[in-house]
């Protein structure tokens, strides 16, 4: 009887997890399939205005508004959206803006966070725990609270209209130091002490011992920072007012009424993050597991 109950519970959990997975995957799948739809069909299905071609599907309750008729399979399959996307210089410009913001943010945070986490965990200096507590406090603060002093500092430094206003706070973000220090806590201190006895300095220990042993955590941090700043919205809107410098995550809002490329642009925006996640998901799981985070 207990085995049957456990089996029933197992299948119930699998059923619920599968339903939730389909619920989350459905918008992505619909966006992908609709990217092969013609602009004419997109306008008829998703535009609010009543057109002669979609008048039949307009409800009599509100005849001045046409309601969305979402579909998975397009009536006519075409790649015209992708061809129009490639020819759109503004979308390509915003894509490279995203690369310019995300690349230095990832590399810079790794360069700063790895030695900082090592210093917090293995080096002895005054008030390091108090400073690390400040890191945790800043990490737990809501983003709007942090944006205010960042905006003031950016204005004083003269970079408020530059991508540096988004990149510099990313480079010195506290989450990376916290994550890597949690991972370093799993390393035995005796190994570091033995290296010191053999005459190795802190720099040699960091480069030849700590970095190779923390590859999973470093890869997990790089993946998280990439996803975070590839999807950056608030910081870009606050610090950058020129639409020519907006990343693709912000520029997509200007394409809502552009039925020629809207779905293809959405797929184009999702693809880098999806590929990076699929390639690094094992490192992410291992890094989170070893760091003790859930």
N, C-alpha and C positions, 0 to 999 in steps of 0.2 A: 504493500500500500504506500509506504514511504517512497519507494522508488518511482511509483507512478506519479506521486505528487511532485517529486523533484523533477521528473521528466517533463511534466506539465508546466512547471515553473520555468524550466529551461526553454521550452518551445515558446512560451509566452513572452519571455524576455527577448528571444531572438526575433519574434514577430514584431514586438514594439520597436526594437532597435532598427529592424529593417524598414518599418514604416517611417520612422524618423529620418533614416538615411535617405529614403526616397523623397521625403518632404523637403529636405535641404538640397538634394541634387536636382530636383525638378526645375527650379528657376534657371540654373546653369544650363541644363539640357535644353530648355525651351529657348534660351538666348542663343545657344549654338545653332539649333535647327532653324530658328527665325533669321539667322544671319545669311541664310541661303534663300531668303524670300525677296520678292521684287518690292521696290518702293511703292508701287501701286497697291499691292496687297497689304503692305504694312499700313499705309494711309487708310485703307478701307477698314482694317481690323482695329487699329489702335488710335486713330485720330478721334477727337471729341466731336468735331463738326459733322453734320449730316450731309452726306454726299449722295448723288443719284445712284451710285453703285451699292451703297450700304443702307439705303432708305428702307429696304425690306426688313432689315434686322433691327430697326429702331423701335423701341417700345412706345406704345401709344400714351403711356403715362407721362413721359417727358419727351415729346417729339422733337424738341430742339437740340437734344443731346444724343449722340450715338455711343452706346456702351461697348466696352472692349469685348472682342470675340477672340480670345486666345486660342492658338492652335499649336500643335507640335510639328505636324507635317505640312510644309508649304504646298500651296496649289501648283506653283511653278518653281522649280529648283534652279537657282542661278547663282553665279559668283560675282554679280555686278556690284554688290556692296563692297566686296574686298577690292575689286578693281578701282572703285571710286575712293576707297579708303587709302590705297597706295598713292593715288594722285592728289590727295588732300595734304598740302604742305603744312597746314596748321596742326593737324593731328600728329603728323610725324615730328613736328617741332616740340609739341607737348610730350611726346614719347621720350625724346632725347632729354627734355627737361627732367622727366622722372628718373632717367638713368643718371643724370648729373647729380641729382639730389640723393638717390639711393646708394650709388656706388661709394662716394666718399663717406656717407653716413655709416655704412657697414665696415669699410676698411678702417676708418678713423676710430670707431668705437672698439674694434678689436685691438688696435694699437694701444689705446688708452686703458681699456678694461683689464686686459691680461696682466700687465705689470701692476696695476692698481690692486687687483684682487690678490695677487701674490704678496704684495707689500702688506695688505691688511691681515693676511692669514699667517705668514711665516716670518715677517720682520717685526722686531720689537721697537716701538717708538711711542712717545707719550701721546695720550688722548686719541689713539687710533679708534678705540671702541666708541668714543663720543662722536667722532667724525663719521664713523660707519652708521651710527644711529641717525645722524643727520641725513645720510644717504637714504635710509629706509623711510624717514619722514617725508622727504621730497618725492620718493618713489610712490608713496601712498596718496599724495595730494592729487586732487582732480586736475585735469589738463587746463581748464580755464583759469585756475588760480596760478598755475605756473606760467601761462602765456603772458600775464600782465608784466611781471618783472623782466621776462625775456624780451618783450616788446620795448620796454624802457631802455634796456641795455643795448638792444639793436639800434635804437634811435641815437643813443649816445655814441655808439661806434660807427654810425653812418652806413649801416648795412641793412637797414629796414626794408629796402626795396631790392635786396639781393638774395640769391639762394643761400648765401652764407648764413643768413638769419635762421634758416631752417636746418642747415647742415651742422653748425657749431653746437647747438643744444643736443643734437642727436649724438655727436661724437662724445660728449661728456655726460651722457645719460646714466643715471644711477643703477638702472636695472641690470645692465651687463656686469657691473662689479658685484652686485649682490648674487647673481646667478653663478658666476665663476667662483666666488668665494665659497658658496655652498658646495660646489663640486670639489674644491680643494680641501674641504674639511674631511672628505673621505680618504685622502692620501695620508699614509702614516707619517708622523713627524720624525720617526727614527730614520727614514730614508733621507730626509733633508739634513738631519744632524750628521749622518754618516758622510754625506757629500761634503759638509763643512769640514769635518775632520780630515778628509782626504785633500783638503786645500782648495776646494771649489768655492768661488765667490757667488754672490747672489745672482749676478747676471748669467753666469755659466749654468747655475742650477735652473734658472728660469728658462733659458734657451734649450738646454740639452736634456732636462728632466721634466719640468712642469709642462711645457708646451706639448711635447709628444704624448704625455699621459693624459692630457686634457683635450685631445682633438675632438672627441665627441661633444663635449660641452662648448668648445669654441665654434664648432659647426652648428650646433643648436642655436647659439646666440646669433651667429651670422644669419641663420634662416629667420629667426624671429625679428631681427632688426630690418632685414630686407622686406618682409611682409608688412611690418609696421610703417616703414617709410615709402614703400611702393604705394600704399593706400593712404598716404598723408593727405589730409584735407584742411583741418583747422589751422595748422601752422602756416600752410601755403596761402590760405585766404587772408590771415591776419597780417603776415609779413610782406606779401607780394600782391600788389593791386594791378599790375600790368598783366593782362591775359596772355601776352606773348611769352611770359615766363612761368606760367602756370604748369604744373605737372599734369599728366594725363588723368589722374584721379579727380582733379578739379575741372579740367577742361571738358570732361564728359558731360557736365551739366549744361554746357552750351549746345550740345548736340541733341537735346531732347526732341526738338521739332524737326530735326534733319532725318527724314525717313530714308534717305539714300544710303546712310552709313551707320546708323545708330546701333544696330545689333552687331554688325561686324566690328565696330569700334569697341563695343563692350567685350567681345570675345578677344580682340587684340589686347585689350587692357588686362583681362584675366589670365591670358596664356603665360606670361613670364612668371607670375606668382605661382600658378599651378604647376609649371614645370619644375621650379625650384623646390616646391614643397614635395612633389613626388620623388625628386632625386634625393632630398635630404631628410625624409621623414624618419628613416632609421636612426640617423644621428640625433634627430630631435627627441625621439622616444628614449634612446639610450642616455642622452644628456640630461633630460628631465629626471629619468629614473636614478641616475648616479648622483644628481644634485639634491635629491630628496624632495623636490617639488612635485605637487600633484595638480 
